[in-house]
């Protein structure tokens, strides 16, 4: 005997220990899960059946002593099988070659005497028990295998397993099956009711008809090594067989699987004319007919097509395989976001009260963006109306390792204008860790770029100096708490000239500690057309300071909201808080030196630029704005 630790998982990726694990059992311990009733059974030691209730919750273990009719115990359990017809009925095999039936295994108490399934022992160690699922709900057709040499009856079958008296067992081991231990057995699907598969010391053996007068066994190892196989299981959803070997890995076969259509896509939110890559994930498919909007018309017949939609909306996609043998439809699968002009107002959809499909959300992991009004204090309510976009409306806190996105429409910014993005944010994040940023795309969502990487008043508040945060180091984002809906705005005039500009809100959290999350409302983009190159230009004495970070491009507006300058940093140097000042005004020219000729005079309006962190080797370009009158003077 040895100490046994059992692990559980609900996603086949993350595993945790089942508390109260046995202190005794076999090196490879027989275990069976009744998934219907959330009960696990295992060998708990000599004569002991361990029952674990509420496996995926608060686990409780009970040890039950099993006795035979002579009250001497059943010995060491070598196999446990839960009936597919009645999961609370167990069949137990032992090292002494005995098979027992335990009814109502979910409620029995210790000690318990199970039914004996044979008058005498079979002679070897019981390695597996298989039961065919039946329409009448009875465990009539059963298989037993034994794992020993020199037995001559390593495989037995019965068709009256539910009989009150021990059933009649038929030996189906013969000369076509080599003398070797049989480790596991498996019935084929009901459509192949007479076929059986065995896991043996020499790979997989199969028989096409176990009820024939002389069943014929044959080795089935195409693409499979001649290696010991310890277990074979069938996935009920698609009849795929998985075989576990001793040291050579896990193998699968779709021998019994019927052609079945299935597919996925590389993006579920896209834009008009934006390419979507579809992936065929069908089983045994040889031809494909794609209907990308489920209108009955076949749009493509390649296996993994790329498709672009010409209209906005929710798209239902259908795939037909093998000329109609099977089909699969994903309803409302792809959301195509619309094209919009500027300005984009609250009434057009920015208040989230109308044109609901202007925005779309995608969750990579963790908590999703959801439209509505939360009752959780730190993200409750709205800035206006009855709807906001919230990270998980009803959850007290967002999940660890969240990555989720909220997408806007695609905007035409080709006009010469002064454009500003604006929204209202209420949030509570894990301080100095989790947060949100805004990203933009000019290629229909193929690539996304952060909308600034610097801390700025009215915009990002956390500089992100560390390398263990959800966003890349030194790329700023929203992290500070906003206890009410506070306005955030940023000039996007640098994107002027692009016909397809989209934005998305990226929310990410790290692996530990969470908070309430965020609520976002009243999204808009203001746009002031520049009908003249000299319109809305500042002429008065004033100054404005903005952060000029590495490779950053910053537009400086005066306190009056008029444009002063555009400075583009062409190096990785961070100039910090940089002040642009109009320190001279007027339309009359001024003397610059003692030379007072007209050729030596300068404009009445002058600018001064003062970075807080200078770099004499730095390279940047600066564009200063003058009115027509100032230039003519």
N, C-alpha and C positions, 0 to 999 in steps of 0.2 A: 504494500500500500504506500501511497505518497500523498503529500499535500496538493490539493487541487484549487486553482484559481480560475474562475469563470469570468469572461468579459462579455459585454453586451454593446450593441450599436443599433441606432435607428436609421443610420444613413450610410453604413458600410465604409465610413471614413474615420469617424471619431468613436473610440471605444472607451468604456469605463468598466470598472470592476463591479461584479455583482456582489453586494455585501453579504457577509455570512457564508463565504465559500467553505467547502468541505475541508476538513483536515485529513480526510482519507478518501481513497479511490484508486482507480487504475491509472497507469502512466498515460494511456490514451483512454480517457474516461467516457463510457457510454452516456450520452445526453440526448434528450428529446424535448422539443418545444411544442407545446400546445398553443399555437398562436391565436386560436379562437378565444381561449379563456385566459390568456396571459399567464400560463403556468409552465414551468420547466421541471423536468424530471431527470435525475441522474443517479448513477451508482454511488451509494453512500458508504460502501464497505460491505463486508460479508453479511448477507441476508438483509441488507439495508437498501431501501429505496428512498432517496431524498426528493422532496416535493417543494418547489420554490413558487410561491404565489406572488402575483403582482410584480412580475420580473422587471417591467419598465416603470415601476413606481417605487413605493416603499416595500422592499422585498422582505418576505417572511419565509423561513425554511422550516420544514417539518421532516423528521426522519421516521420512517415506517418500517418496522420489522416484518419481513415476509416469511411465513412458514409454509411448509408443504403439509399434506394431510396427516403426516406423522409428527408434525410440530417440531421437526428437526432443522428447519431452515432450508432455503433454496440454494444457498451457496453464493458464488460470485456472479453478479450481473455482467453480461458481456454485450447485451444489446437491448435497446428499449424502442418500441414503436408505438406511436399514438395512431389510433384508427382514423383513417380519412373519412369514415362514415359516422363515427361517434368519437370525437377527440378525447373524451374522458375515459375511454376504454384503452388500456395499455396492453401490449404484448411484450413479454420479457423473456429473453434468452439467457442461458447461463453457461458457465464453463463446463458444467456436467452434462451438457447436451439436452437439457430440459427446456420446454417452452411453457410459459404460464400466461394466463389472461387475468387482468385486474380490471374489474368493472368499477365505475364511479371512483376512479383514481383521484379525482379532485377533492373527495370528501372522506375517504377511508381513514380509519385510525389504526394505530399500532396496538397489538399485532394483528396481521391479516393473513388469511389463507386464500390464495388465488386459485382459479380454475387450472387444472392440469390439461394441457393440449395434446398429450400423447400418453399411452399406457406405460411406455418405457422410454428410457433415454435414447436419443438418436445415435449417440456414440462419439460425437466430436464436440468441439466448442461452437456454440451458436454464434455466428458472425453477423447475420442480418435476418430481418423479418420484413416481408413486403406484403401489402394488402391492396387489392384493387378497389378503387372507389366504385360503388354500385348504386344503380338507380333505386334499388329497394332498401338501401341503407344498411345492408347486412354484410358482415365480414365473412363472406363465403369463400372467395378465391384468395388463397394466401400462398406465399412462398417462404421457404426457410432455407438458409445456406449454412454450411459448417466449414470451419477453417482448420482443417487437419489433413494429413496425408494418409493414404491407405484406407479410406472410409468406404468408398464405393457408393455412398448415398449422400454426397455433398450438397445436392439440390433436391428438395422435396416440394410437392405442390398438393394442395387440397382444394376441393370445390364445395365442401360443406363445413367450413371453418366456424360457422355460427351455431353448429349443432350443440345440443345440450350435453351430449356425450363426447368424448374425445373424437375429433374428426378423423376421416380416412386420409392417410398421407400416401402419395404415390412418388416413388423414387424416379426422377428423370435424369439421373446421372448415368452415363453409359460410356462406351469406348470412344465416342467422338469428343468427350470432354476429358482432357488429361487429368491424371491423378495429381491434384494440387489443392492448396487451400483456396476456398472461395470466400472473398472478403465482403462482398455486398451484392445485392440483387435489385433489379428494377423492372417493373412492368412497363411495357410500351403504352402509349395513350390508348384510350378505349377504341379508337378507330383501328388499332392494330392489337386487338385484345389477346391474341395468342402468342405475341412476341415477348421475349424476355432478354434482358441484358445483364451480364455478370461482370463484376470487378474481380480479377484474379491475380495470381502471382505472375502471369504471363500476358498482362494487358486485359483487353475487353473481349469477352466471348458472347455471342448472341445465338438465339434459337428462334426460328421463324414460327414454329408451332410446337409449344410444349405439350399439347394434348394429342400429338400424333402418336401412333403405336410405338414408333422408335424415334424420339426427338433427335434432331441433328444439330450439334453445336459446331460453331465455327469461329475462328479468331477474327476480330474486327479491329484492325490497328492501322488502317490507312491514315497517314499523317500523324501517327501515334507510335511512340516507341514501344518495344517489347519489354515492358517494365511493370513492376508491381503496382496495382491500382487498389487503393484502400477504400474508396467511397465513390459512388455515383448518385447524383440527384437530378431531378427534372424540375425545371421552372414551370409552374402551372400556366402562367400567362401565355407562353409561346412554345412550350414543349422542348425548349433547348435543354440538352443534357450537359452536365458538367461533371468531369471526372478528376478526382484528386489522386495524384500518384505519390509514390514514396521517393521523394528527392528529385523528380523531374518536372515539377510544376503542376499547373491545372490546365486541363484541355476541355474544349467544348465542341459539341456537334449539333447541327440543326437537322439531323436525319429525320426526325418526326415532325419538324416544323413546316406548316403550310405557308405558302407565299403570303406575306403580310406587308402592307404598305405602311410606311412611317417616314417622317422627314423633320428637319429643323431648319433654322435660318440663322445667319450671323448677326442679324439685328431685327428687333421687333418694333422699333420706332425708326422711321426714316422720313425723307422729304421727297417731294415730287421730283422725278428724274434721278433720284438718288439710287444707285445700284444696291440690290439685296442679293446676297449669295444664299441659295437654297442647297441643302445637303440631303441626298437620298439616304435614308437609314432603314430601308425596307429589308425584309428577309426573303431570300430566294427570288429577287426581282430580276427580270431580264429585259423589260421594256418599261418606259415611264411616260405618262401623259399628265402634264401639269396644267391645272386651271387656277391661275393666280388670283382671280377674283370671283371664282365659283359661279360663273355665268353660263356654264355649259359649253364654253368654247375652249378648245385645247390651245394653250399658249406656247408650250415648249415640250420637246420630247427627248431632251438630253438628260443624262443622269443627275448632274449637279449644276443646274442652270443659274444664270444671273439675270435678274429681272428688275426693271425700273417701272414704277407706277406713274401714270399721267394725270391722276386725279388724287385729291386728298380723301381721307376717310379711313374707316376700319375695314380691312380686307380679309375675307375668308378664303383660305387656300385649300385646294383639293389635289391629291395625287392618286392616279389610277395606275396599277402595275399589272404587267403580264396580260395586256389587252382586256382588262376588266375582271381578272380573277379576284382581285381585292382592291379596295380603295380606302383612303384615309383622309378625313377632313378636319382641319383646325379652324374652328369658328372664330371670327374677329381676331385673327392671329397677328396681322401686321397693321400698325397704325401709321398712316401717311399724313404727316402734318402739312398744313396749308401754307401757301405763299401769302404774305401780307405786305401792304405798303406802309409808309411812315407819314405822319406820326401814327403810333399804335396806342390807342386810348383804352381807358378802363371799360367804356361802354362797348368797345369792339371785342372784348373778351379778357382784357387784362385784370378785371375785378373777379374773374372766375365764376361769374354768375350767368354768363351766356357763352355761346360758341365753345362748349366744353371740350370739343376735340381739337381746339387750337393747341392744347398742351398734352404731352404724353409722358408717362413715367416708366422707367426700367429699373429693376432691382437686380443687381449682380449677386448680392448676398445681404443678409440681415434685414433691416427695417425698410419698408417701402414708403415712397411719397404717395399720399392719399389725399383726395379732395374732400373737403368737408370742414367741420368746425369741431375742434377737440375740446374736451372737458378737463384735460390735464392742465393744471395751473400755469406752468411755465411756457406752454404753447397753446393756450386756450384762446377761443374767440377768433375774431377777424378784424382787419383794419376797416373794412366796410362790408356791407351785405351779409350773407350767411355762409360764404365759402372761402376757404383759404386752401393752400397746398401744405400738408403737414406730414412730418416723418412719423408714420404709424399713429393714426388718429387716437386709438384707444389704449395703447400701451403706456404705462407709467414712464418707462425709459426706452430708448432705442437699444438695439442689440449691439454687442461687440462685433467687430469686424464687418460693420455695415459698409456697403458701397452701393449707392443708389443715385439715380439721375432724374431730373425733371427737365423736359425739353420744351422750348418755345417754338412758335412758328418760324418760318424762314422769311426774312425781311429784305426788301429791295432798297438798298442804300446807294443807288447809283447817282441820285441827285446831289448837287453841291449844296450841303446844308450843315448846320451845327446840330448834332444829334447827341442825346443823353439818355442812358438807360436808368430806370428808377424802379424801386420796389420797396416794400415795407417788411421788416423782419422782426419777429419775436422768437427768442430762443434761449435755451440753457444747454450748454455743451460741457464736457469734461475740460476744464480750463487747462490751457497750454497743450492740448492734445487733439481732441476731435473737432470737426468743424466743416465749413462749407465754403466753396468758392464758385465763381462764375467763369464759364469757359465759352469760347466762341469758335465758330467754324465758317469758313468761306467756300468749302467744297462739298456742301450737302451732307455734312456729318461724317466724311471720311476721316478727317483729323480734327482734333480739338486743341485749342490753345488757351491758356489761362488769360482772363481779362485783367491784366496787370499782375505783377508778382510782388508789389510793394505795399507797405502800410500807407494809408492815405486817409485823411479826414473825410468822414462820410462813406468810407469804403472799408477795405480790409484793416483789421485791428491787431493781428498777430503776425509778427515777422517770421516765425518758424525757423529759429536758429539751429535746431537739432536735426539729426538724421534719422530719428526713430518715430517720426510723426506720420500720419496717414498721407500727407502731401509731401512732395519733394522738398528737401532742405532749402531754406532761404527763399521759398516761394510763399508769400503771405496769403492768409485767408481769414474768413470770419471765425472768431473763436470766443470773443468776449460775450457775456450774457446781455441780452436785451430784454428787460422785464416788460416792456410794452412794444407795440409795433413802431419801430423806428425807421425813418427813411434812409435808404442807401441809394447813392447815385454816382454815376461815372460817365465821363465824356467818351463817346465812341465815334467821334468825328474822324478819327484816324482811319476808320473803316469805310469812309465815304468813297464812292466809286465802285463798290462791290454790289453786284445784283443779288447775290445769295448769301446772306449773313444770318446765321442761327445762333442761339445761345442755349446753354444748359446750366442747371444748378447741380453741382456735384457735392454730395454729402458723404463723408467718410468718418469711420471711427476705428480706433485701434483695438487691441485684444483685451483690454481690461478697463473697468470703470466706465460707467455710462451716465447719462443725464436724460432730461425730458426730450430734448430734440428741438426741432424748429417748426415754425409756422410762417409761411410766406404769402403775402397778399398784395394786391393792387400793383401789378406789373405794368409798366408803360415805357414807351420810348418817345420822347419829345423830339421834334425836328423843326428847326427854323431855317427856311430856305434862304440861301445867299443869292439874291438876284443881281447883286453887283459885287465885284471883288472887294469893294471898300465898305460894304455894309457891316454894321455892328462891330466897328473897330474902336478901341478905347483911345481917347484923345487927352484925358485928364491926368494930372499927377496922381500916381497910385503905385501899389506894388502887390504882388501875389507870390506866395511860396508854395511849392509842390515838391514831393520827393522825386528825385531823378536817379533811378537805380540802374543797375547794369543793363545795358542794351535796351533801355527803356525809351519810349517816345511819349512826351508829355505836352499837353496843350495847356497854356497858361491863360486863364480868364481873369479879368479884373474883378474887384468886388462888385462892380456894376453888371457883371455877366457878359462883358464884351471881350472880344479876343485881343490878346496882346502879342503872344509869341508861341511858336512851336519849337521845342528843342528835342533833338534825337541824339541820345548817347550811343556812340558807335564802338564803345569798348566795354569791358567787363568791370570797369571801375564804378563804384557806387558813390555818386556825388552828394548823397544825402539830401537834406532839405535845401532846396535851391530857390533863391529869390530873383524874380524878374521885376525890375522897377522902371517906371517911366519917370526919369528925373529931370526932364525938360519938356516943355510943351510949346505949342504955337505953330503958326504957318509961315512966320517970317524966318528967313535963314539967320544963322548966328555965326559970329567970328569964332574960329577954332584956334587961331594963333595970331601973332602980330601981323601976319600977312592978311590984309583985309580985302584982297581982291575977291570977286565973286567965286572964282574957281577954288578958293581956299576956305569958303564958308561951309557950314554944315546945316542940316535940318534943324528947325526949331525944336522938334520932338526928338529926344534921345532916350536910349535904353541902357540900363546897367544890369548885368547878370552876376550874381554872387552865390556860388555853391558853398555849402558848409564844409565839404571835404574836397579840397581842390586836388587836381592832378595835372602837373605841368606837361606830362606826356599824353594826356587824354585827348581824345578826338570826338568832337560832337559837331552837329550842324544845327544852326539856329535860323529860324525864319521870323522876322519882325514885321508887324503889320502897321501900315500907314494909310490914311484916307487919301482920296484923290487930291484934295486940297493941299494936304501936307506934302505930297510928292511934287505937285506943280510948283509949290513955293520954293 
